[in-house]
Amino acid sequence: YQGCRQATRRRRVADKRGKVHEIEVTVYGWKALLLIDAVTKIPLAVKVVQIQEHEALWTRALVTQARANVAGYVCLYKVVFDRGFLAGTDLWWLEQQGIRFVVPAKENMAVTADARALAAAGEGGTVGHRVHMVRHGQGRTAYRERLETEVVGITGLTTYEQYGTEEHGRHHNRRDFEPNPINVVVVRKWHGRDYGPGGKTVFLTNASVQQPLQPFDDDDDRSLIENCCIKEAKQPWDLKHPPQKTARAVRVHVTFTLLMFALATAYRLQREREALGAEPVGWQRWRRQLQEQNRDKLIVFARGYYGIFHVAEYSLLLGVKLKDVPPGIGTLPEILARYRLTAHG
């Protein structure tokens, strides 16, 4: 594609003997960086950048664009993102903007080791514990599994030296350096997997950790952007197939595709509210239901106007004699009265 760039990534592949190897591959193209609402799944902001650019360079731009798009309707209160967007200066900027954040810490960070050590020692933490049962299988082979989740919330860690302004971070080696405190949530057990007293995954947050399961659940919503938006947009919505092989076409195609996705999602939410008690369905099932409901309808355009008719209804208006008229269509006078028409137009 014209205007694309390249990035080298490591990929795990298995050979004929089943042995796994890591190889380097070069990929070309762009990245679509997306911010969505976790409740409605509606996209709020998108940036299309070249594939080699780091996500952390666009955190503020995404948040600023999302806040501008929803201004006057709702307030952006909390953001949850993955490690690719992690930067101490951006987290501090969110703090100054009054926005709560939850983000996984990286393995090699000092604050990660500090949080695990405090959790293992049982010092100064609030423990959150939850048990839920999951049913597997069907019929006689069905069984229920007991899954435990346990997290520890720790407040005021001061070992994340980059959490502050750029000028603040430059003085981390000075004796009078005062780091900004940040809260963490350490995951000891995750859906039945026990990682020991020190845990494994560590989440950074500026929200309260008095109920540490809340930031943990907030991070669970982060997976929705892949499963409920990106994956859906790539497959049925053809996000990866722009009309032309140029940078401009890619940006326009991604933007308009996500606009239509947002509009369709809003329409579905409205219809679900109107149909009280209806079972929520996924996109593919919803499309099949929509096709079944409208397979016998057609749209007629004439002189700047349009109308949606059942094919039998339209045939009767054309003067075609039908042997079997579907229920609810009625006779020709009834159809004319329905649309406030006369036999002469």
N, C-alpha and C positions, 0 to 999 in steps of 0.2 A: 504494500500500500504506500502511496506517496505521502511522505511526511512522517512515517513511523520510525521508531527507534528500536533498539534491541537490548536484551538483558540476558545474562547467563545465570542459570539456576541449576541446582543439584536435584537429580531425580533418582528414586530407588526403582530398580528393575530386577526382575528375576530371570536367570538364564534357563537353559533347557533342563538342567539338573535341579532347579528349584533354589539355587543359591542366589541370595540378594546382593546386588552390587549398586554402588552409587556412581552415577555418571553425570557429566555436565552437558546441559543442552542449552542452545540459544533460541530464544523466542522473540518474536517481533510483534509490534502493535502498540496498544494503548491500555491504560487502566481506567475503569469507571469507578470512581470513589463516590460512595453513596451514603446518605444519612436518611433513615426512615423512622417513622413513628412506630414504636414497639407494639402499641395497642391496635391501631388500624391497619398497619403495614403499608401506609401511604408514603411514597418517597417525598422528602421535604427539601432535599438539595442534592445536586450531583455535580461532580467535576470530572471531565475527561482529560487525562494527562498522559504524557508519553510513558511507556512501560518501564523505563529505567528510573523514573522519579520516585523518591521515597514518600510514603504516605504521610509521614509526620510533617512534611512541608505544607500540607493542605488542611490540617485540622482546623485552624482558625477560619480559613476561608469557607469550609463546609458549614461550620457552626454559625458564622456570620450570615451566610446566605440563607440557611434554614430559619434563623431568627427573623430575617427580613421578610421571608415568604409567609410566615405565620403571624407577623405583627398585626395587632388589632383583633386577632381571633383567639389565640392561645399564647402561653409563655413557655419557652423552652427551659425546662427545669433541670433535667438530668440527661447526661449522655453516657453511653456505654460503648466502648470500642476495644479493638484487639491490640496486641503488642505492636503492630506495625505503626500505630499512631502515637506510641508512647514517647513523650518528651517532657522533661521536667518543666521547661519554660511554658509549654502549652498548658500543662496541668495547672500551673500557677495562674496563668491568664484566665482559665475557666473559673478558678477560685475567685479572682478579682471581679469576674463578671457575674458572680452569684450563681453559677451553674454547678450542680453536683456532678461528679464523674466516678466511674468504676472502670478500672483497666487492669489486666493481668500484668504483674511485674515480670521482668526477665530473670532468667536463672543466674546470670553472672552479676546481678546487682547486690550491693552491700545491704540494702534494705530487705532484700529477700532472705539472705542468710540471717539477718538480725531477727526478722519476724519468725522464722522457723525455730531459732534458738529459744526465743521467748515463749513460743507455743509449747515446745518440748519441755521447758522448765516449769510451765504452768504459772507464769508470772504476769500479772496485770491484764488478764484476758477475760472476755465474756464468751462463754461457750454456748453455741446454738446447736441443738440436736433435733433430728426429725427422722421418723420411721414411716415408710409407706409400703403397701403391698402391691405387687405387680402380678397380674395373671398371665400365664404362658400356656399356649396350646389350646386345644378344643376337645370337648367330649370327655371320654374316660382318661385321656392322657393329659388333661389340663392340670396344672399345679400353680400354686401361688408362691412367690418369692418375696422374702422380707428384705428390703433395701434400707440401709441406714445412711444418713448424711450428717456429718458433724463438722462444724467450723468454729474458729476462734477469732473474735474481734479484739484487736489491740489498738489502743489510741496513742497518738503523740510520738511516733517514731521519728528520730532526727538523723537517720543515716541515709536519707535521700538528698544528697547535697545539691543536686541539680534542680530541686523543687524550689523555684524562685525565678527572679528575673535573670537575664543574661549577665548583667553586671554583678548581681548577687552571687552567681555561681562561680565567677572568676576568682573570688576571694576565699574559696573553700579551704585553702592551705594556711590561712592566717589564724593566729591564736585567738583573736577576738571574733572569729566567724561564728555567727548564730544561725544554724540551719532552721528552716521552717518545718514544723511538725506535720506529719501526715498519718492518717489512719490506715490500717491494713486488716484484711480478713484472710486467715490461713485455713486451708481446707485439709482436715485430717481424714475424713471419710467422704467418699463421693459415690452415691448410689451403690453402696455395698463394698466398694474398694477401699481397703484400709491402708493408709499411707504412713501410719505410725504417729506418735505424739507430735513430732515436728511438722507433719503434713507435707504437702507437695506444692500445689498451686497457691500463689499469694496474690491477692487483689489489693491494689492501691485505691483509696477513695478519700474524699473529703467529707463524705456523709457520715452520720452517726453510725457507730458499730455496736451500740447497746443491744441491738437485735441483729446479730451478724448474719443471719440467714437472709436478710433483706438485700444487702449488696450482692450476696451470692446468687440470689434469684434474679437480680437485675442483670447479672452477666449471662444467665441462661437465655434471656431475651435476645442477646446478641446473635445467637445462632439463627434467629428468625430472618435476618437480612439475607443469609445464604439460601435457606430452605424456602422462604415465602416470597422472596423478591428476586434475587439474582438468578437462582436456578429457574424460576418461572419465566423471567424475562428472557433468558437465553434460549429456552426451548420453544414453548408455544408462541412467544412474542417475537422471536427471531432477532434478539438484540445483537447477535454476532454476525448479522448479514446485512450490512449497509448497502444502499443501492449503487454506490460508486466506491472505488478503491482510492479514496483521498481522505486526508485528515479532516477536511471540512465536512465531507459526507458522513464520516464516523461520528463526529460531534453532534451534527444535526440529527442523525438517526437515533443515537442514544438518548438525546434530550427528548425528542418527540415520542419515542417508544415509551419512556418512563412517564411522560405526561399522560399518554393514553392509558398506561397501566394504573396511574393514580386516579384518573377519571373513572375507569372501570371498577376499581376497588371501592371508591366512594359510592358508586351506583349500587354495587352489591351490598354494602353496609346499609344503605337506605332501604333496599328491598328486604333485607333480613329483619330490620326493625319493623317494617310493615307487616311481614308474615310472622306474627307471634307464634312461638312454639315450633317453628320450622327447624329442621335439623341442619346445622351448618355443614356445608360441603366444600371440597377443594375446587381449584380452578377447573381441572379437567372434567370432573363430574358436573360442575355448574355449566360448562360449555355444552356438554351432551344434553343436559336438561333443557337448555335454552334452544338448542337445535331441534329437539323433539317438539317443543312448544310452538316453534315458528316455522316448521318445515313446510306447512301448507299455506304460508302467507307470502305476499309479494308487495313490492313498493311501486307505485305509479307516479311518474313525474309528468307534469303538464303545465306549461306557461308559468313557471315560477312557483308552482304549488306541488305538493306531494301528498300521497295518501297510502296507508297500509291496509290492505284488504286480504281476506281469506280468498283463496283461489276460486272456490265455489261462488262466493259473493261477487267477485269480479266477473266471473263467467255469466252470471245472471244479469249483471248490469250491461254486459255486451249483447244480451239477447240469446245466449246459448241455452238450450233446453237440457236440463240435467235429469237423469233418471233417478238418482239418489242424491238428495240434498242433506248434508251433514246437519246434525242437531244444532240449534241455535242460530242458523243462518237466516231462516225465515223465507218469506216470499219476496218477489220483486217490490211490491208496494211497501212492505215492511222495511226492506233495505233502504229504499228511497226516503222513507220517513225517518229512519235512524240517522241519515246524514242530512236531513232537512232539504231534500231535493224533490223535484217534481219529475214526472215522466218526460218532460220536454227540456230538462236541464235545470 
